[in-house]
């Protein structure tokens, strides 16, 4: 016996032949060496006496096992921290956002000591950049009124 599975769960109508047995997920029909039972053409289409039947659009019988709808989480979207920004900015005790100065990574031989010391200190972020930093770091405890 060969088994042909119907993808949409469609069953043949009641006027089908008696040699066909039906189950919930597949249709079985006897195989034979007859060339008319199953034809494969070069266009990869399958034609068989079973598949030429008129199919009903009623879904296959499924036992009614309905479960109550359960809501697992009613929280909103969890905002993500931009990790590259989290490594570059800090918050002081008063709630100001501070950053490092640029120019202290390489070519330090030609920079004098006073300049290197000035570049080592933390520098407050400009007020015009606060919205950009807070957008990248949503859980940062910032005091917007700090001066």
Protein Blocks (a to p, Z undefined) as FASTA:
>chain_A
ZZdddfklpacdfkbcfkbccdfkbccddddfbfklpccdfkopacdfklmpccdfbdcd
ddddddddddfblcdcdddddfklmmmpccdfkopacdddehilgoklmpcfklmmmmmp
ccdddfklmmmmmmmmmmbccdfkbZZ
